[in-house]
């Protein structure tokens, strides 16, 4: 395989993700976990972890703080070869997922990360620019306290001016603000696409038309995740629809990030657009079948790919 262009993922508000499996939560009563796990977390970090499992190297740039930040860095270095921490004051957040068995339910508690000021953001932006070169930058995830709502569009404008190909997974004004940069790939879900176009879409044809319009306006690839109905991938040559393989869902955490990683890995390697959607769906389903915040098992991907359907929409 020829050497791939650099890929950088940015995580401004990472976390250590802790998952507890419990039988049943009982109000005002101590409940003992039957199992637990902890993983490095944050959307961009998850994308980098998934890319590593696909044997596509990426630079994972992230903000870290305090003792939890030290743990985050150690955990991430076990999975990602190129991890780059920007240290700030405070404490990296901890996110907790509770997996209840009876009745089956998932609860998530999201922590609060450290504040990030303009000077720290500028240092991080310079690092991403240097590492990305003229390759790819994946911008996704929530903003930490202290940053303005237009942070991602401003970062994207600077990267686009340097010829970086931009990949986004965000929603609302942040997504709307980056569209003028002619992104290489965006991955809204159906609801986020409805927010973007300003009206609900009752039919799949309307979703296809909206995705085509975004491509016509300059986005190279638009992947719309449809939940249990799979996903659409619009590109200059048309629109594809894919159906994910059915799996016994154990946790939804990280499934979208894994899907994004599958798309990026395949597109960067120069695979067909059909294979890109197929791999993205297989990675997402593989992660949904894992406990807590664990990602897909690469050894199971061939079987998942064989059960993934892709056709013209």
N, C-alpha and C positions, 0 to 999 in steps of 0.2 A: 504494500500500500504506500502511495506517495505520502510525503509529510503533509499533514493537515494544517490549515491556517490556525492561528491562535484563537482560542475561545476563552472568554472571561465571563464569569458570573459575578454579579454584585449583590451582596446582602447587607443592607444598611441596618436591619433590625433583627439579627439572628437570635437564636435561642438554644438552650438545651431542652430537648423534648423528652418528657418522662411519661411513660404509659403504665397504668396499673390495670390489671385484670381483676375484677371482683365478681363475686356471685350475684349479690343484690345490694344496692345501696339502701340503707335504712336511716330514716331521719333521726337525728340526735343519738346515734349509736355508732360506736367504733366498728369499722368494717376492715377485715384483714384481706390484703391482696393475695391472690393465688399465684400471680406471676407479675413481673415487672420488667421494663427495659428502659434504657435511655439512649438517645441518639443526638447527633448534631442536627440542629433544625434551622428553619428559615427557607423560603422558597428558592432563592438562588443557591444556597448550600445543597438543598435537595437535588436541584438540577445537576450540580457538579458531582454529587455522589452517584447519581444515576448515569451520567456520562462516563464516569470511571468504570462502572459495571459494563458499559457498552464498549469499553476499550477506546474511548475517545477522550484524550486528555484535555483538561480545562484548568484554568487558573480560578480559584475560588477566593475572591476578595470579600472580606467581611469586617465588620466593626466588632471589637471585643472589649470587655471591661471586667475588672475584678476577678474574684476567685472562680465564679461561674464561667467567665471568659477563658480562664486557663483550662478548665475542664473541656469547654467547647473546642478549643484549639487541639487538645490531645485527642479527643474523639474524632475530629475531622481529619487529622493527619493519618489516622488509621485507614481512612477510606479514599482520601484525595491526595495525590502526590504534591500538588502545588497549591498550598494554602497560604494566604497572605492576610495577616491580621493588622488592622489599624487600631491601636490601643487608645482608649479614652477613659475619662473618669467615670465612676459609677459601677454598675453591676449588670452584666448580661442577663437578660430575662430567662425565666424558666416557664415553659408551657407544659401543662398537665392534661393528659387524655385519660379518661376513665372508661374502660370497656366493661359494661355491665352485661352479664350473661343471661340473667332471668329477671324480667323480660329483656330481650336483646336491645341494647341502647348504647349510644356513644355520647359522652359529655366531654367538652373541651373548656379549659380555663387558660386564657391567654395572659401572660405576664406583661409588665411594663419595662421596656428597655431603657438604657441610659440616654441622656440628651446628647445630641450631636450638633455642634455649632458650625458656622459657615467655614471657619478655618479648617476644621477636621474634614468637612465635606470636600473642601478644595484639595486637601492632601489625598483623599481617597480617589477623587476624580482624576488627578494626575497619574496615580498608580494604574487605574483602569486604562487610561489612554496609552500609557507606556506599554502595558502588557498586551493590549488588544492589537496594537499596530494597525494593520488594515484588515484584521480578521473580524471576529464576531464578539458582540457584547450582549449578554442576557441580563436585562433589567426587570426585576420582578420582586414582589413582596411589599409589605407595609413600610411606612416611614416612621422613624423613631421620633420621640419628642424633640422639639426644637427646630424642625425643618419645615419650610414652606410647602404648600400644596403643589407648587409648580417645580419642585425639585427634579423630578424625573424628566419633564420636558427640557429643562435647562441642561441637565446632564446629556440628554439625548442629542440636543442641538450641537454641543461641543464635540461629541463623538462622531456625529454624522459629518461635521465639517472636516474631520480627519479621514473620512472614507471608511469608517467602521460600519459593518452591517449590523443592524439593530434588531434584537429579538425582545418582544415585550409580552408580559402577562400581567395585566393590571386592569383597572376598571374606572368608569366615571370620567371625571375631568382629567385625570392623569393619562388615561388612554387617549382621550380626545386631543390632549395637548401634544402627544408624540406623533400623531398621524401625519402632520406636515413634513416630518423627517423621512418619509417614504420608507417605512420599516421593512426589513427583510421578512419578518414573521410576527404576527400577533395571534394570540390565542384566547379570545373571549369565549365565555359560555353563552348560551342562548339569552339569558336574562341580561348579561352585560352588553350583548349586541343590541338588544332592545333599548337599553339605556342610551347607547351610543346613537342610534338612529332616531330615538325620541318617540317610539310608539311600539305597542305589542305586535308580535308576529304570530298569527294563528296557524299558519301552514308552513311546511318545510320549504315550499317554493318561495315563500317570502324571505325565509332565512337565506336561501341560496341567492336570491336577488340582492339582498343586503350585503352578503359576502362578496359577490361579484362587483358591486358598486365600490367597495373599499379597495379591491384590486385595481379597478379602473382609476381610482383616485391616487394610486401610487404605492399601495402596500403590495409587496411581492407575493406573500403567502398569508392567507387568513384561515386559521383553523377554528371552527366553532364547535365546542364540545356540547353534546346533546344529552348528557347523562346516560341513562339506560338505553337511549336510542343511538348511541355511538357518537359520531362526529362528522363534520363536513370539512373539506379542505379545498378552498378556492385558490386558484393560481392563474397566471396569464393564459394557460391553455384550457381552462374550464373549471368544473367543480366535481370533486369526488365525494362519495359518501361511504363511510366505513362503519361496520358493526363489530363491536368488541366481542371477544370470546366470553362466554358466560363463566363466572367463577363464583365460589362461595365467598362473599364479601366479608372480610374481617375488620377492615378499617379503611376509611376514605382518605386519611391523612397522607399526603405526598403523592396521590394518584395523578393529580393534574400536573405536578412538577415532573413526574416520571414520563408522562405523555409528552410534555414539552421537550424533555431530553431526548426521547426517541425521535421526535421530528427533527430536532437540531442535528443529532448525530447522523441521521440518514441523509439529510440535505447537504451537510458539510462534506460528507463522503462522496457526494455526487450520485447517490442512488436515484432510482426513478421516484417520481412523485407518489405513485401508488405504494411503493415500499415504505416511503416516509410515513404515510398515514397508517399503514399496517403496523409498522414498528411502534409508532406512538401509541396506538390503541393497545397493542400487546403489553407494552411497558406499564401503561396505566392500569390495565386489568391485573397484571402480575403484582403490582403494588397493593391494589385493593384486596388481594387474597392474603396479604401478609399481616401479622399482628402489629398493632400500635403504629409506630413511626418507622418501621422497617420498610425497605424498598424491595422491588422485585428481585427474584433470583435469576441471574443471567442464564443459568443452566436450564431453566424452564421456558425460555423465550421461544425456542424453535417449536415446541408443542403449542404455545399460545399463538404464534404466527400462523400455524397451519389451520387454526380455527378462527382466524380473523378475516372477515369479508370486506372487500373494497370494490366499488363499481362506480361508474359515472352517475352523477345525480341528475 
